[in-house]
Amino acid sequence: NAVKSLVERSKTGKRFIDVVVDSSSILTATLRVPFLSRSRLLKLAQEEFAEVADNYEELIYDYGVIARKNRSEEGGAILCAAMESTFAFAYIDIFNQLDLRLNSIDLALSGVIALVDYIPELRDKTCVFALLENQVITLYLFVAGEYRYTLRRSLTAERGGADSPAEISQVLDALLTYYKSLKTESDISDIYFAGLHSDEYDLMVSLAEKYPQHVCALPDFPVIEPEAGINYRLAHNFYGTGNLLIKDGSYHG
């Protein structure tokens, strides 16, 4: 019913539909690769999950190019993905019932990577993006502009409540501990939040007092120019903006 209502309100009609999903049910991994054919890259993506494939039922595989040039060697980088076929077919069935055709199932992570690479001010940063959706927080770690790690946690404290800053801080601490284990040469400079409710901006003040990093709501950037009259904020359209960059050809990896 929710999907049907959304389609009717957007007047999508018979157009193809692209779905963006963010789920712990989808396996992901990044690989640095030489220049290879699509079939060989797909094989590498499948091999990346070989050790865990037996824990799942009928995995299907794909990959996307996230960097056409490595910074230290020839080749590029790809984002590998694997999901159970039943996961994909469930989405196909939903849209078939609405007489719509599902064109693609894309990962939210792909859009995040595209967004960081597209925005000059973010392209080489070592930073964390913290996305709040309902009672879930997802942290994305980028080191010198390259995606490294995702941490996703369910939140028990009511968002905007007195206990929320402490719980979110615990999740951030876990990510920062992981980052220290990488022993990289750069320090995390910024922690950007997206998806904040109107009553959660005091959270920035609380976290800024604790962390040496610059903690703030994700700002807008000049390179992204919405059409006149659109009430657009990047912090409220985090996933959608990155995915549109991929779909309209603005981002090429």
C-alpha positions as CSV (number, residue, x, y, z in Angstrom):
1,N,0.0,0.0,0.0
2,A,2.9,2.4,0.8
3,V,4.5,1.8,-2.6
4,K,1.2,2.2,-4.4
5,S,0.5,5.5,-2.6
6,L,3.9,6.8,-3.5
7,V,3.6,5.9,-7.1
8,E,0.1,7.5,-7.3
9,R,1.3,10.7,-5.7
10,S,4.4,11.0,-8.0
11,K,2.3,10.3,-11.1
12,T,4.9,7.8,-12.2
13,G,2.4,5.9,-14.4
14,K,4.1,3.2,-16.6
15,R,7.7,4.3,-16.3
16,F,10.5,2.0,-15.2
17,I,11.3,2.1,-11.5
18,D,14.7,2.2,-9.9
19,V,14.8,1.2,-6.3
20,V,17.5,2.2,-3.8
21,V,17.9,-0.2,-0.9
22,D,20.0,-0.1,2.3
23,S,19.9,-3.4,4.1
24,S,22.2,-5.6,6.2
25,S,20.9,-8.5,4.1
26,I,23.1,-7.3,1.2
27,L,26.8,-8.2,1.3
28,T,29.2,-5.6,0.0
29,A,33.0,-5.4,-0.4
30,T,35.3,-3.0,-2.2
31,L,38.1,-4.3,-4.5
32,R,41.0,-2.6,-6.2
33,V,41.3,-4.2,-9.6
34,P,43.3,-3.9,-12.9
35,F,41.5,-3.2,-16.1
36,L,39.4,-6.3,-16.9
37,S,36.4,-7.4,-18.9
38,R,32.9,-7.2,-17.3
39,S,32.7,-11.0,-17.1
40,R,36.0,-11.2,-15.3
41,L,35.0,-8.5,-12.8
42,L,31.8,-10.2,-12.1
43,K,33.7,-13.4,-11.4
44,L,35.9,-11.5,-9.0
45,A,32.9,-10.2,-7.2
46,Q,31.5,-13.7,-6.8
47,E,34.8,-15.0,-5.5
48,E,34.9,-12.2,-2.9
49,F,32.0,-13.8,-1.1
50,A,33.0,-17.5,-1.6
51,E,33.8,-18.1,2.1
52,V,30.3,-17.0,3.2
53,A,28.2,-18.1,0.2
54,D,27.1,-21.3,1.9
55,N,25.4,-19.4,4.7
56,Y,23.0,-17.9,2.2
57,E,20.4,-19.3,-0.2
58,E,21.1,-18.8,-3.9
59,L,23.1,-15.6,-4.0
60,I,23.1,-13.3,-7.0
61,Y,26.1,-11.0,-7.7
62,D,26.9,-7.7,-9.3
63,Y,29.4,-4.9,-9.1
64,G,29.7,-1.2,-9.8
65,V,32.7,0.9,-10.7
66,I,33.4,3.4,-8.0
67,A,36.8,4.6,-9.2
68,R,38.2,4.3,-12.7
69,K,41.7,5.1,-11.4
70,N,43.5,3.9,-8.3
71,R,45.6,6.5,-6.6
72,S,48.6,4.2,-6.2
73,E,48.4,1.9,-9.2
74,E,46.8,1.3,-12.6
75,G,43.3,0.0,-12.7
76,G,40.3,1.0,-10.6
77,A,38.0,0.1,-7.7
78,I,34.7,-1.7,-7.7
79,L,31.9,-2.2,-5.2
80,C,30.9,-5.8,-5.1
81,A,27.5,-6.9,-4.0
82,A,25.6,-10.1,-3.3
83,M,22.0,-10.7,-2.3
84,E,19.8,-13.7,-2.0
85,S,17.6,-14.1,-5.1
86,T,14.4,-14.1,-2.9
87,F,15.3,-10.6,-1.7
88,A,15.4,-9.3,-5.3
89,F,12.3,-11.3,-6.4
90,A,10.3,-9.8,-3.6
91,Y,10.8,-6.3,-5.0
92,I,10.1,-7.5,-8.5
93,D,6.8,-9.0,-7.3
94,I,5.7,-5.8,-5.6
95,F,6.1,-3.7,-8.7
96,N,4.6,-6.4,-11.0
97,Q,1.4,-6.2,-8.8
98,L,1.4,-2.4,-9.6
99,D,1.8,-3.1,-13.3
100,L,5.2,-1.4,-13.1
101,R,8.6,-2.7,-14.3
102,L,11.5,-2.7,-11.9
103,N,14.5,-1.4,-13.9
104,S,17.2,-1.8,-11.2
105,I,17.9,-2.4,-7.5
106,D,20.7,-0.1,-6.5
107,L,22.6,0.0,-3.2
108,A,22.3,3.2,-1.1
109,L,26.1,2.8,-0.5
110,S,26.7,3.3,-4.3
111,G,25.0,6.7,-4.1
112,V,26.9,7.7,-1.0
113,I,30.2,6.9,-2.8
114,A,29.1,8.8,-5.9
115,L,28.1,11.8,-3.8
116,V,31.4,12.1,-2.0
117,D,33.4,11.8,-5.3
118,Y,31.1,14.4,-7.0
119,I,31.4,17.1,-4.4
120,P,34.9,18.8,-4.6
121,E,34.8,19.8,-0.9
122,L,34.4,16.2,0.1
123,R,36.5,14.4,-2.5
124,D,39.7,14.0,-0.6
125,K,38.4,14.2,3.0
126,T,38.8,11.7,5.8
127,C,35.4,12.0,7.4
128,V,32.3,10.2,8.7
129,F,28.7,10.5,7.4
130,A,26.1,9.7,10.0
131,L,22.6,9.0,8.5
132,L,19.6,8.8,10.9
133,E,16.5,7.0,9.6
134,N,13.7,6.2,12.0
135,Q,15.5,4.3,14.9
136,V,18.6,3.3,12.9
137,I,21.9,5.1,12.5
138,T,24.3,4.2,9.7
139,L,27.8,5.5,9.7
140,Y,30.0,5.6,6.5
141,L,33.7,6.1,6.9
142,F,35.8,7.6,4.1
143,V,39.6,7.9,4.2
144,A,41.2,10.4,1.9
145,G,38.0,10.4,-0.1
146,E,37.8,6.6,-0.5
147,Y,35.1,4.5,1.1
148,R,36.3,2.1,3.8
149,Y,33.6,0.9,6.2
150,T,29.9,1.0,7.2
151,L,28.6,0.6,10.7
152,R,24.8,0.3,11.2
153,R,23.1,0.1,14.6
154,S,19.5,0.1,15.9
155,L,18.8,2.8,18.4
156,T,16.7,2.2,21.6
157,A,16.6,5.7,23.0
158,E,13.9,8.0,21.6
159,R,15.4,10.3,19.0
160,G,15.5,13.9,20.4
161,G,15.2,12.5,23.9
162,A,17.6,13.0,26.8
163,D,19.3,9.6,26.3
164,S,19.8,9.9,22.5
165,P,23.1,11.8,22.4
166,A,24.8,9.2,24.7
167,E,23.6,6.3,22.6
168,I,24.6,7.9,19.3
169,S,28.0,8.7,20.9
170,Q,28.5,5.1,21.7
171,V,28.0,4.2,18.1
172,L,30.4,6.9,17.0
173,D,33.0,5.7,19.5
174,A,32.8,2.2,18.0
175,L,33.6,3.5,14.6
176,L,36.4,5.7,15.8
177,T,37.9,2.7,17.6
178,Y,37.8,0.8,14.3
179,Y,39.4,3.7,12.5
180,K,42.3,3.8,14.9
181,S,42.9,0.1,14.2
182,L,43.5,1.0,10.5
183,K,46.6,3.1,11.5
184,T,46.2,5.5,8.6
185,E,48.2,8.7,8.3
186,S,45.2,11.0,8.2
187,D,42.9,12.1,11.0
188,I,39.1,12.2,10.7
189,S,38.3,15.9,10.2
190,D,34.5,16.0,10.1
191,I,31.4,14.1,11.2
192,Y,28.5,15.0,9.1
193,F,24.9,14.2,10.1
194,A,22.0,13.7,7.7
195,G,18.3,12.9,8.4
196,L,18.1,15.0,11.6
197,H,14.7,15.9,12.9
198,S,13.9,19.5,13.7
199,D,14.2,18.9,17.4
200,E,17.6,17.1,17.1
201,Y,20.0,20.0,16.2
202,D,20.9,20.3,19.9
203,L,22.5,16.9,19.3
204,M,25.2,18.7,17.3
205,V,26.1,20.9,20.2
206,S,26.3,17.9,22.6
207,L,28.5,15.9,20.3
208,A,30.7,18.9,19.3
209,E,31.6,19.3,22.9
210,K,32.9,15.7,23.1
211,Y,34.7,15.2,19.9
212,P,37.7,17.1,18.4
213,Q,36.3,16.6,14.9
214,H,34.0,19.2,13.3
215,V,30.5,17.9,14.0
216,C,27.7,19.4,12.1
217,A,24.6,18.7,9.9
218,L,25.6,18.0,6.4
219,P,25.6,21.3,4.5
220,D,24.6,22.1,1.0
221,F,27.4,22.5,-1.6
222,P,27.5,24.9,-4.6
223,V,28.1,22.1,-7.1
224,I,24.6,20.8,-6.5
225,E,22.1,23.3,-7.9
226,P,18.4,22.4,-7.4
227,E,15.8,23.8,-9.7
228,A,14.3,27.1,-8.7
229,G,11.4,26.8,-6.2
230,I,12.4,23.4,-4.9
231,N,12.9,23.2,-1.1
232,Y,16.1,21.1,-1.3
233,R,18.5,20.3,1.5
234,L,21.3,17.7,0.9
235,A,21.0,16.6,4.5
236,H,17.4,15.6,3.9
237,N,18.0,14.0,0.5
238,F,21.3,12.1,1.2
239,Y,20.6,8.8,-0.6
240,G,18.4,10.2,-3.3
241,T,20.9,12.8,-4.5
242,G,23.7,10.3,-4.9
243,N,21.6,7.9,-6.8
244,L,20.3,10.6,-9.2
245,L,24.0,11.5,-9.9
246,I,24.5,8.0,-11.1
247,K,21.3,7.7,-13.1
248,D,21.5,11.0,-14.9
249,G,25.2,10.4,-15.9
250,S,26.6,13.2,-13.8
251,Y,28.8,10.7,-12.0
252,H,31.0,8.4,-14.0
253,G,33.2,6.7,-11.4
